[in-house]
Amino acid sequence: MKKPDAAPKGLLIDLDGTLYHGARRIDGADAFIADLRMAELPFRFVTNNSSASPDVVARRLEAMGIAAQARDVCTSAQAAARYIAEERPGARVFVIGEDGLREAAEEADLVLTERDPDYVLQGIDRKLTYDRIAAAVRHILAGARYVLTNPDLLLPSDDGLLPGAGSIGAMLRAASGQEPVLIGKPSAILMDYALRDLGLAAEDAWVIGDNLATDIAAGQAAGCGTVLVLTGLTTADNFEAYAEQAGCRPDAVCGDLHELRSYISAFIRR
């Protein structure tokens, strides 16, 4: 596989499986982020998670010993809200989601409504009711545009895997017959949002992640360099199978975050 031939001017870094597992920091994550700050290499933490605000995500990282600020975080909720706001400023949105998604919509000056929305904006909602699913389907059938924060069918929790936003989306798609605008990875929309936040062109950034089908696919869709770390979903043993399933391969592979630190440092020192 090809290797990046120039140092990145910024990084888009996945979180779960790349820097932590659940509430446990992956070995070397704290030092990796500290290195980036010392080298003044800009970055964003880019997550499909739509349930938590950037401030909440940053506090979680801090609790694991990974230095973070809210401004470092780009979520699928923020990107989804911005997508709608740019397409239709001040749009009326019916939200299926949690605090992070509602806050993002309000910060984008969208109007949260239960009646006659222009958009149905859907993420993960762990207090979802049948009535809200039914209402969302009625709105979509009446002409509301359907925007899905991320396609993740499952999400990790302390009690094991739980249905994710993509599983809720499967119900809405089946009932309405409409396909949503997909914002999160593997879509390039989230990556484009993070690139704009960094002020970088895609060719100047690398995407770092553990998942070929989401992180690496999204990076390639956006036109970024890609580096896979074998710290989460993808391992040396399953790499070939997952690469075939995902239909893509990264520009480089690092076994762990210590190897990634050395790999990036070698480019920076050139």
C-alpha positions in Angstrom: 0.0 0.0 0.0 1.2 3.5 -0.7 2.7 5.7 2.0 2.0 9.4 2.6 4.9 11.3 1.0 4.5 14.6 2.9 4.0 15.6 6.5 0.4 16.3 7.5 -0.6 19.9 8.4 -3.3 18.5 10.6 -4.9 15.3 11.9 -8.5 14.1 12.2 -8.5 11.5 15.0 -11.1 8.9 15.8 -11.9 8.2 19.4 -13.4 4.9 20.4 -11.0 2.1 19.5 -8.3 4.6 18.6 -7.7 6.5 21.8 -9.8 4.5 24.3 -12.0 1.5 24.8 -15.1 2.5 26.7 -13.8 4.3 29.7 -10.3 2.9 29.4 -7.5 4.8 27.8 -5.5 2.9 25.1 -1.8 2.7 26.0 0.1 5.7 24.6 -3.0 7.9 23.8 -2.0 10.5 26.4 1.6 10.8 25.1 0.4 10.8 21.5 -1.9 13.9 22.1 0.8 15.6 24.2 3.3 15.1 21.3 0.9 16.8 18.9 0.4 19.7 21.1 4.2 20.1 21.7 4.8 19.9 17.9 1.9 22.4 17.4 0.4 20.1 14.9 -3.4 20.9 14.8 -5.9 18.2 15.1 -9.6 17.5 15.8 -11.2 14.5 17.6 -13.8 13.4 15.1 -16.6 11.2 16.4 -19.8 9.7 15.1 -21.2 10.0 18.6 -24.2 12.4 18.4 -25.4 12.1 22.0 -22.7 14.1 23.8 -21.7 17.8 23.3 -18.0 18.6 22.6 -17.7 19.8 26.2 -18.9 16.4 27.5 -16.5 14.6 25.1 -13.6 16.7 26.2 -14.3 16.1 29.9 -14.5 12.3 29.2 -11.1 12.5 27.6 -9.6 14.6 30.4 -10.9 12.0 32.9 -8.8 9.4 31.1 -5.7 11.6 31.2 -5.9 12.7 27.6 -5.6 16.5 27.3 -8.7 17.9 25.5 -10.8 21.0 25.1 -14.3 21.3 23.6 -12.9 23.2 20.7 -10.8 20.1 19.8 -14.0 18.0 19.2 -16.1 17.6 16.1 -19.2 15.5 16.4 -21.7 14.1 13.9 -24.4 16.1 15.7 -22.5 19.4 15.0 -21.9 18.4 11.3 -25.5 17.4 10.8 -26.9 20.6 12.3 -24.5 22.7 10.2 -25.4 20.8 7.1 -29.1 21.6 7.6 -28.4 25.3 8.6 -26.4 25.8 5.4 -29.0 24.2 3.2 -31.9 26.0 4.9 -31.0 28.6 7.6 -33.5 28.7 10.5 -35.1 25.4 9.4 -37.6 23.7 11.6 -36.4 20.3 12.8 -38.0 17.4 14.5 -35.2 15.7 16.6 -34.9 12.1 17.6 -31.8 12.2 19.7 -30.2 13.2 23.0 -28.8 16.4 24.5 -25.8 16.6 22.2 -27.9 16.6 19.1 -30.5 19.1 20.5 -27.8 21.4 21.6 -26.0 21.3 18.3 -29.3 22.1 16.5 -30.0 25.1 18.7 -26.4 26.3 18.3 -26.9 26.2 14.6 -30.0 28.4 15.0 -32.4 25.7 13.9 -35.9 25.7 15.4 -36.8 22.5 17.3 -40.4 21.6 16.7 -42.9 18.8 17.1 -45.1 19.9 14.2 -44.6 20.5 10.5 -40.8 20.3 10.4 -38.6 20.9 7.4 -36.3 18.1 8.5 -36.3 15.0 10.7 -32.8 15.0 12.4 -32.1 11.6 13.9 -29.3 10.2 16.0 -29.1 7.8 19.0 -31.9 8.1 21.4 -31.9 5.7 24.4 -35.3 6.9 25.6 -37.0 6.5 22.3 -40.7 5.7 22.2 -42.9 4.2 19.5 -44.9 7.5 19.4 -41.8 9.4 18.4 -40.9 6.9 15.7 -44.4 7.1 14.4 -44.3 10.9 14.4 -40.9 10.9 12.6 -42.3 8.6 9.9 -45.4 10.8 9.4 -43.1 13.9 9.0 -40.9 12.2 6.4 -43.9 10.9 4.5 -45.3 14.5 4.5 -42.1 15.8 2.9 -39.6 16.5 5.6 -36.0 15.8 4.6 -34.4 13.0 6.6 -30.9 13.5 8.0 -29.1 10.8 9.9 -26.2 11.6 12.1 -24.4 8.3 11.7 -25.1 4.8 10.5 -23.6 2.8 13.4 -25.9 -0.2 14.1 -24.3 -0.9 17.5 -22.6 1.1 20.1 -20.4 -0.1 23.0 -21.6 0.3 26.6 -20.6 -0.9 30.0 -23.3 -3.6 29.6 -22.1 -4.7 26.2 -23.3 -3.6 22.7 -26.5 -1.7 22.3 -28.6 -0.7 19.2 -27.1 2.5 17.7 -28.4 5.4 15.6 -28.2 3.2 12.5 -30.6 0.7 14.0 -33.1 3.4 14.7 -32.5 4.6 11.2 -33.3 1.2 9.8 -36.8 1.5 11.3 -37.3 4.9 9.8 -36.1 3.9 6.4 -38.2 0.8 6.3 -41.3 2.6 7.4 -40.9 5.7 5.3 -39.3 4.2 2.2 -36.9 7.2 2.3 -33.1 7.1 2.4 -31.5 9.7 4.7 -28.7 12.1 4.1 -25.9 10.4 6.0 -23.5 12.8 7.9 -21.1 10.6 10.0 -18.4 8.3 8.9 -18.1 6.7 6.3 -19.7 9.8 4.7 -17.3 12.6 3.8 -19.6 15.3 5.3 -18.3 14.9 8.9 -14.7 15.0 7.6 -15.4 18.0 5.5 -16.9 19.8 8.5 -13.8 19.0 10.6 -11.5 20.1 7.8 -13.2 23.4 7.6 -13.0 23.8 11.4 -9.2 23.2 11.1 -8.9 25.5 8.1 -7.2 22.8 6.0 -7.6 21.3 2.6 -8.2 17.6 2.5 -4.9 16.8 0.9 -3.1 18.4 3.9 -4.7 16.2 6.5 -4.4 12.6 7.7 -7.3 10.6 9.2 -6.3 8.4 12.1 -8.6 5.5 13.0 -9.1 1.8 13.8 -12.0 1.0 11.6 -11.5 0.5 7.8 -15.2 0.7 7.0 -15.8 4.0 8.8 -12.6 6.0 9.6 -10.5 5.0 6.6 -13.4 5.0 4.1 -14.5 8.4 5.3 -10.9 9.8 5.1 -10.6 8.5 1.5 -14.0 9.8 0.5 -12.9 13.2 1.7 -9.6 13.1 -0.1 -7.3 12.8 3.0 -4.4 10.6 3.8 -5.3 7.7 6.0 -3.4 5.8 8.8 -5.0 2.7 10.4 -4.0 1.8 13.9 -4.4 -1.7 15.1 -5.7 -0.7 18.5 -9.4 -1.5 18.2 -11.7 -3.2 15.7 -9.0 -4.0 13.1 -6.1 -6.3 14.1 -3.3 -7.9 12.2 -5.3 -11.1 12.0 -8.5 -9.7 10.6 -7.0 -6.9 8.5 -7.4 -8.6 5.1 -10.9 -9.7 5.7 -12.0 -6.3 6.9 -10.2 -4.6 4.0 -12.1 -6.7 1.5 -15.4 -6.0 3.3 -14.7 -2.3 3.4 -13.4 -2.1 -0.1 -10.5 0.2 0.9 -7.0 0.1 2.3 -5.2 2.8 4.3 -2.1 4.6 3.2 -0.3 3.3 6.2 -0.8 0.9 9.1 0.6 1.3 12.6 0.5 -1.5 15.2 -0.2 0.8 18.2 -0.1 4.4 19.2 3.6 4.3 20.1 4.4 3.3 16.5 2.1 6.0 15.3 4.0 8.6 17.4 7.2 7.5 15.8 5.7 7.4 12.3 4.4 11.0 12.5 7.5 12.3 14.2 9.6 11.0 11.4 7.6 13.1 8.9 7.7 16.2 11.1 11.5 16.0 11.5 12.0 16.0 7.7 
